[in-house]
């Protein structure tokens, strides 16, 4: 069995893929029964779709992998705190736990929509926070 840091490192690998594609570097993995069932990163630019966030992509992949829309036995690892849209989708999926790295002070769900997740969903923040935040900072510094 792997720990939160291991799975967050997997999410960081996805975020790096987004970075390399000139997408906002957010990566996500979904784990079920100690197995990664979904890997995803932001694809909003490539797909010209504002909803193509890493979390949204991962939810779809995971639902297809388990053959159902409810992710009650799953954990999402994502490099940046989910936005309100993603938190709403995670709430509808009834995901068991959300683990994120860096906090999003401006658009994170905890600031914008603190009740968007399912009431039973556990949240852990700050896992590999520095590495997650540095990738975002590096991306936006490059844009300026």
Buried (B, 14 or more C-beta within 10 A) or exposed (E): EEEBEEBBBBBBBBBBBBBEEEBBBBBBBBBBEEEBBBBBBBBBEEEEEEEBBBBBBBBBBBBEBBEEEEBBEBBBBBBBBBBBBBBBBBBBBBBBBBBBBBBBEEBBBBEBBEEBBBEEBEBEBBBBBEBBBEBBEEBEEEEE
